[in-house]
Amino acid sequence: MEKADIFNTIENYFDIKYKSIGELKVREDIKEFFLPNDDRSKKYYIFEIAALEMHVNQRKLQKHDLKFSKYNYYLHYISLSINDNKAMAVLDENHDVYFKFSSNIKSQMSNLRHKIYLEKFKDKWYIIRDIYNDYYKSFVMNYDKSQSYLDEIKEIILRQNYNNYLEDQKVRNISFRNDVVQNIVSKEKLYNYNRIDAVNYARMWALKLNPKWGNYESEEYGGDCTNFTSQCIYAGGIPFDFYGTSDYVKWYWYSNDKRVAPWTGAKEFNYYVQYNKGYGLKAHLADLADMMPGDIVQLGGNYPQTYHSMIISDYVYNSNGYVEDYLICQHSTSVGGRLKDYPLSSKPHVQKVYISIDGYYK
C-alpha cells in the first residue's frame, strides 16, 4: 500500500508539471505535493516553482506556439527505498510530445533521471525534494542560496534569454577559416557531406547508445553530446582526421584509450572546426537561417565557452511553406536526457554557435 501511495503522489505531481509546461502556465495546485509548514520542503518548492516559471516564460518568448497539443510521459522506476515515514525514489522520465505549432511532429525525450525524496505526514506522502538536471533550476540554485534573491534571479535570466533571442535573429556572416587558410585548401578537392545519412543515424540512435562507440554519459566525462554528434558526422561520410599538428586539430575515435578530445568534447570540437587545416572536415560559422539538416548547433559560445553539441535533424515549416524552426537530436549525461526531433526554440536562450558543414578534404 505504501508503495502504491508513493507512486500515486509522484505521478500526480508529474501530471501537474506537464500541464503547467504544456499550457505555459504554472498550476497553483503543484504546491499541494510539497509538505506544508516544513522549511526544507518550502525551500525546494520555491526553487522548483522559480525554475518552472522561467521555463514557461522562455517558451512564451517564441513567436510560435510551444504549448503542447498532446503528450504522453512514461516513468521508469529504478529503485524505491522506504524507511518508516521517509522514502526515496529513483526514476527516469521519458516522454512523447506534440507542440501546437508543429502538431504533426513527435518530439521525444528519454532518460532524464530524477531522485525524489518524500515524507509521510498525516497518512499522506509529500515531496521534500526532486533532484534532476535542469538548466533553470541549476542556475537558480547556483546563483545564490538565498531565496530572497529569487525575483532578481528570474529577472536576470529572463533578460538574458531575451537578449540571446534577439541575438539569434541577427545575421552573422563570419567564416571559421581566414583567407590564408582558404587559399591553402582551395586547390584540394572538396568532397560532399551526406546529410541524409547523418540525419538517419541521428534519429536511429538519439534515444539510445550505439554499443560500437564509447559511452560518455557519466558525469566523469561530462556528457555524450559531442561523441554522439561526431558519430552522426562520421555516418555522413566525414573521415577520421589523423593529420593535425596537435591532438586538438585531429578528429578520430577507436576506443576510449585511442581517441582525441575533439571527438568527444564540445569545446574541443569547436576548436577543431576553427583551426583544422587541409585534410578533414571543412565547416564555417553560419547564421541560423542558413542551417540545414546535418549541421551542428553548440551552446555557450565559441571555444573555450562551448559546453554542448546538437545536430539538426529537420526543418519545421509554417503554413506558408517557410522554415519556422529546426528540430534537433542530442545526447547528454546519463541523467540529463536524450532528445529526438525536438524544437531548437525550446532550448534555453543561451548563446549559440551554428556550424554549417561544407564537406571534407582528403
C-alpha positions as CSV (number, residue, x, y, z in Angstrom):
1,M,0.0,0.0,0.0
2,E,2.8,2.4,0.9
3,K,4.5,1.8,-2.5
4,A,1.3,2.4,-4.4
5,D,0.6,5.7,-2.5
6,I,4.2,6.9,-3.2
7,F,3.8,6.1,-6.9
8,N,0.5,7.9,-6.9
9,T,1.9,11.0,-5.4
10,I,4.8,11.1,-7.9
11,E,2.6,10.5,-10.9
12,N,0.1,13.2,-9.9
13,Y,3.0,15.6,-9.4
14,F,4.2,14.9,-12.9
15,D,0.7,15.3,-14.2
16,I,0.6,18.9,-12.9
17,K,4.1,19.7,-14.1
18,Y,3.3,18.5,-17.6
19,K,0.0,20.5,-17.6
20,S,2.0,23.6,-16.5
21,I,4.6,23.3,-19.2
22,G,2.0,22.1,-21.8
23,E,-0.3,25.1,-21.1
24,L,2.6,27.5,-20.5
25,K,1.0,28.5,-17.2
26,V,2.3,27.3,-13.8
27,R,-0.5,25.5,-12.0
28,E,-1.3,26.7,-8.4
29,D,-2.1,23.2,-7.3
30,I,1.5,22.0,-7.7
31,K,2.2,23.3,-4.2
32,E,-0.1,20.6,-2.8
33,F,2.6,18.0,-3.4
34,F,5.1,19.6,-1.1
35,L,4.9,19.2,2.7
36,P,3.2,22.2,4.2
37,N,4.9,24.2,7.0
38,D,8.2,22.4,6.5
39,D,11.3,24.6,6.0
40,R,13.1,22.0,3.9
41,S,10.1,21.4,1.6
42,K,9.3,25.1,1.3
43,K,12.9,25.9,0.3
44,Y,13.0,23.4,-2.6
45,Y,9.4,24.1,-3.6
46,I,10.3,27.8,-4.1
47,F,13.3,26.8,-6.3
48,E,11.2,24.3,-8.2
49,I,8.5,26.9,-8.9
50,A,11.0,29.6,-9.9
51,A,12.7,27.2,-12.4
52,L,9.3,26.2,-13.8
53,E,8.2,29.8,-14.2
54,M,11.4,30.7,-16.1
55,H,11.0,27.6,-18.3
56,V,7.5,28.7,-19.2
57,N,8.5,32.3,-19.7
58,Q,11.3,31.4,-22.0
59,R,8.9,29.4,-24.2
60,K,6.5,32.3,-24.2
61,L,9.2,34.5,-25.8
62,Q,8.9,32.4,-29.0
63,K,7.0,33.8,-32.0
64,H,5.3,30.4,-32.4
65,D,3.2,28.3,-30.0
66,L,5.2,26.0,-27.8
67,K,2.2,24.7,-25.9
68,F,1.5,21.0,-26.2
69,S,-1.3,19.8,-28.4
70,K,-0.9,16.4,-26.8
71,Y,1.7,14.5,-24.7
72,N,2.5,11.2,-23.0
73,Y,5.1,10.7,-20.3
74,Y,6.5,7.5,-19.0
75,L,8.2,7.0,-15.7
76,H,10.7,4.1,-15.4
77,Y,11.4,3.4,-11.7
78,I,14.9,2.4,-10.9
79,S,14.6,1.9,-7.2
80,L,12.4,2.8,-4.2
81,S,13.5,2.7,-0.6
82,I,11.1,3.3,2.3
83,N,12.2,3.8,5.9
84,D,9.3,4.4,8.3
85,N,7.8,7.8,7.2
86,K,10.5,8.6,4.6
87,A,11.2,7.4,1.1
88,M,13.4,8.0,-1.9
89,A,12.5,7.1,-5.4
90,V,15.0,7.0,-8.4
91,L,13.4,7.1,-11.8
92,D,13.9,8.0,-15.4
93,E,11.4,10.4,-17.1
94,N,10.6,9.8,-20.8
95,H,8.0,11.5,-23.0
96,D,6.5,12.0,-26.4
97,V,5.1,15.5,-27.0
98,Y,3.5,17.3,-29.9
99,F,3.9,21.1,-29.9
100,K,1.0,23.2,-31.2
101,F,3.0,24.9,-33.8
102,S,4.2,21.6,-35.2
103,S,1.4,19.3,-34.2
104,N,2.3,16.6,-36.7
105,I,5.8,16.1,-35.3
106,K,6.5,13.8,-32.4
107,S,9.3,15.1,-30.2
108,Q,10.8,12.6,-27.8
109,M,12.9,12.7,-24.6
110,S,14.4,9.7,-22.7
111,N,16.5,9.1,-19.6
112,L,16.0,12.2,-17.6
113,R,17.0,10.9,-14.2
114,H,15.1,12.0,-11.0
115,K,15.9,11.4,-7.4
116,I,12.8,12.2,-5.4
117,Y,12.8,12.4,-1.6
118,L,9.4,12.1,0.1
119,E,8.0,12.1,3.6
120,K,4.7,10.9,5.1
121,F,2.6,13.4,7.1
122,K,-0.9,12.6,8.5
123,D,-1.2,9.5,6.3
124,K,-0.2,11.3,3.1
125,W,3.1,11.3,1.2
126,Y,4.6,14.7,0.2
127,I,7.7,15.6,-1.8
128,I,10.6,17.1,0.0
129,R,12.9,17.5,-2.9
130,D,13.1,16.5,-6.6
131,I,16.7,16.4,-7.9
132,Y,17.2,16.3,-11.7
133,N,19.2,18.0,-14.4
134,D,17.5,21.3,-15.4
135,Y,19.2,24.4,-16.8
136,Y,16.9,26.9,-15.0
137,K,16.9,25.1,-11.7
138,S,20.7,24.7,-11.7
139,F,21.1,28.4,-12.5
140,V,18.8,29.5,-9.7
141,M,20.3,27.2,-7.0
142,N,23.9,28.0,-8.0
143,Y,23.3,31.8,-8.4
144,D,22.5,32.4,-4.7
145,K,21.5,30.1,-2.0
146,S,19.2,32.7,-0.5
147,Q,15.6,32.7,-1.5
148,S,15.4,36.4,-1.0
149,Y,17.1,37.0,-4.4
150,L,14.8,34.8,-6.5
151,D,12.8,37.6,-8.1
152,E,16.0,39.3,-9.1
153,I,17.5,36.0,-10.5
154,K,14.3,35.3,-12.5
155,E,14.5,38.8,-14.0
156,I,18.2,38.4,-14.8
157,I,17.6,35.1,-16.6
158,L,14.6,36.4,-18.5
159,R,16.5,39.4,-19.6
160,Q,19.5,37.2,-20.7
161,N,17.1,34.9,-22.6
162,Y,15.5,37.8,-24.4
163,N,18.9,39.3,-25.3
164,N,20.1,36.0,-26.7
165,Y,16.8,35.6,-28.5
166,L,17.4,38.9,-30.3
167,E,21.0,37.8,-31.0
168,D,19.7,34.7,-32.7
169,Q,17.8,36.9,-35.2
170,K,21.0,38.7,-36.3
171,V,22.9,37.6,-39.4
172,R,26.5,36.6,-38.6
173,N,28.4,36.1,-41.9
174,I,31.7,35.1,-40.3
175,S,33.9,32.2,-41.6
176,F,35.8,29.9,-39.3
177,R,38.7,29.8,-41.8
178,N,40.6,33.0,-42.6
179,D,41.6,33.9,-46.2
180,V,45.1,32.4,-45.9
181,V,43.7,29.1,-44.9
182,Q,41.1,29.2,-47.6
183,N,43.9,29.7,-50.2
184,I,45.8,26.8,-48.8
185,V,43.0,24.3,-49.2
186,S,41.3,25.8,-52.3
187,K,43.5,23.7,-54.6
188,E,42.3,20.5,-53.0
189,K,39.0,18.8,-54.0
190,L,36.2,19.3,-51.6
191,Y,34.1,16.1,-51.1
192,N,30.4,16.1,-50.2
193,Y,28.9,15.6,-46.8
194,N,25.9,13.1,-46.9
195,R,23.4,14.9,-44.8
196,I,20.7,12.3,-45.2
197,D,23.0,9.5,-43.8
198,A,24.0,11.8,-40.9
199,V,20.4,12.6,-40.0
200,N,19.2,9.0,-40.4
201,Y,21.9,7.9,-38.0
202,A,21.0,10.7,-35.5
203,R,17.4,9.6,-35.5
204,M,18.2,6.0,-35.1
205,W,20.5,6.5,-32.1
206,A,19.1,9.7,-30.5
207,L,17.3,7.8,-27.7
208,K,19.8,5.1,-27.1
209,L,23.5,4.3,-27.2
210,N,25.3,2.6,-30.1
211,P,27.4,-0.2,-28.5
212,K,30.0,0.2,-31.2
213,W,31.1,3.5,-29.7
214,G,32.1,4.6,-26.3
215,N,29.7,5.8,-23.6
216,Y,30.5,9.2,-22.2
217,E,27.2,9.9,-20.4
218,S,28.7,9.7,-16.9
219,E,29.5,12.9,-15.0
220,E,33.2,11.9,-15.1
221,Y,33.3,12.6,-18.9
222,G,30.8,15.5,-18.8
223,G,28.3,14.0,-21.3
224,D,27.9,12.1,-24.5
225,C,26.7,15.0,-26.6
226,T,29.7,15.5,-28.8
227,N,30.5,11.8,-29.1
228,F,27.0,11.4,-30.5
229,T,27.3,14.4,-33.0
230,S,30.7,13.1,-34.1
231,Q,29.2,9.7,-34.8
232,C,26.5,11.4,-36.9
233,I,29.0,13.4,-38.9
234,Y,31.1,10.3,-39.4
235,A,28.0,8.5,-40.6
236,G,27.6,11.3,-43.1
237,G,30.9,10.4,-44.7
238,I,33.4,12.8,-42.9
239,P,36.5,10.7,-42.4
240,F,38.8,10.4,-39.3
241,D,41.5,13.1,-39.3
242,F,44.9,11.9,-38.1
243,Y,47.0,14.7,-39.7
244,G,46.8,17.8,-37.5
245,T,49.8,19.3,-35.9
246,S,48.4,18.6,-32.4
247,D,45.6,16.4,-31.0
248,Y,43.3,19.5,-30.9
249,V,43.3,19.6,-34.7
250,K,42.7,15.9,-35.2
251,W,39.4,14.0,-35.1
252,Y,39.1,10.3,-34.5
253,W,37.9,7.5,-32.2
254,Y,38.9,3.9,-32.0
255,S,38.4,3.3,-28.2
256,N,38.3,5.3,-25.0
257,D,42.1,4.9,-24.8
258,K,42.7,5.7,-28.5
259,R,40.8,8.9,-29.3
260,V,41.3,12.6,-29.4
261,A,39.4,15.3,-27.4
262,P,37.6,16.9,-30.4
263,W,35.7,13.7,-31.0
264,T,34.1,13.7,-27.5
265,G,34.4,17.3,-26.2
266,A,32.2,20.2,-27.2
267,K,34.7,22.9,-26.8
268,E,37.5,20.8,-28.3
269,F,35.3,20.1,-31.4
270,N,34.6,23.8,-31.7
271,Y,38.4,24.4,-31.7
272,Y,38.9,21.7,-34.3
273,V,36.5,23.2,-36.8
274,Q,38.0,26.6,-36.3
275,Y,41.7,25.7,-36.7
276,N,41.8,22.5,-38.7
277,K,43.7,23.0,-42.0
278,G,43.8,20.9,-45.1
279,Y,42.7,17.3,-44.6
280,G,39.4,16.5,-42.9
281,L,36.3,18.4,-42.0
282,K,35.6,21.8,-43.6
283,A,32.9,23.9,-41.9
284,H,32.0,27.5,-41.3
285,L,30.2,29.6,-38.8
286,A,26.7,30.4,-40.2
287,D,23.6,32.3,-39.5
288,L,20.7,30.4,-38.0
289,A,18.7,30.9,-41.2
290,D,21.4,29.1,-43.3
291,M,21.4,25.9,-41.2
292,M,20.4,22.6,-42.8
293,P,19.8,19.1,-41.5
294,G,23.1,17.5,-40.6
295,D,24.6,20.8,-39.3
296,I,25.7,21.3,-35.7
297,V,24.4,23.7,-33.1
298,Q,26.5,24.3,-30.0
299,L,25.6,26.1,-26.8
300,G,27.8,28.5,-24.7
301,G,29.6,30.4,-27.5
302,N,32.9,29.6,-29.2
303,Y,35.9,27.9,-27.6
304,P,36.5,27.8,-24.7
305,Q,32.9,28.7,-23.6
306,T,31.3,25.9,-25.6
307,Y,29.7,23.2,-23.5
308,H,27.1,21.3,-25.6
309,S,26.6,20.0,-29.1
310,M,23.4,19.0,-31.0
311,I,22.6,18.0,-34.6
312,I,19.8,19.4,-36.7
313,S,17.5,16.7,-37.9
314,D,14.9,18.6,-39.9
315,Y,13.1,21.8,-40.6
316,V,9.7,22.9,-39.2
317,Y,7.7,24.8,-41.8
318,N,4.8,27.2,-41.3
319,S,1.6,27.2,-43.2
320,N,3.1,29.4,-45.9
321,G,5.9,26.9,-46.5
322,Y,8.7,28.9,-44.9
323,V,11.1,27.5,-42.3
324,E,9.8,28.4,-38.9
325,D,12.1,26.4,-36.6
326,Y,14.5,23.4,-36.6
327,L,14.5,20.1,-35.0
328,I,17.5,18.7,-33.1
329,C,18.7,15.4,-31.8
330,Q,21.1,15.2,-28.8
331,H,22.7,13.1,-26.1
332,S,23.6,14.5,-22.7
333,T,24.8,13.0,-19.4
334,S,23.2,9.8,-18.2
335,V,20.9,11.9,-16.0
336,G,20.4,14.8,-18.4
337,G,18.0,13.3,-21.0
338,R,18.3,12.4,-24.7
339,L,16.2,14.2,-27.3
340,K,14.9,13.2,-30.7
341,D,13.3,15.7,-33.2
342,Y,13.0,18.4,-30.5
343,P,12.4,22.1,-31.5
344,L,15.5,24.1,-31.2
345,S,13.4,27.0,-30.0
346,S,12.5,25.0,-26.9
347,K,16.2,25.1,-25.7
348,P,17.2,27.9,-23.2
349,H,18.3,31.1,-24.9
350,V,21.9,30.8,-24.1
351,Q,24.5,31.9,-26.7
352,K,24.5,29.5,-29.7
353,V,27.1,28.7,-32.3
354,Y,25.8,27.5,-35.7
355,I,28.3,25.3,-37.6
356,S,27.5,24.6,-41.2
357,I,29.3,21.6,-42.7
358,D,30.7,22.1,-46.2
359,G,32.3,18.7,-46.7
360,Y,35.8,17.4,-46.3
361,Y,39.2,17.4,-47.9
362,K,41.4,14.4,-48.4
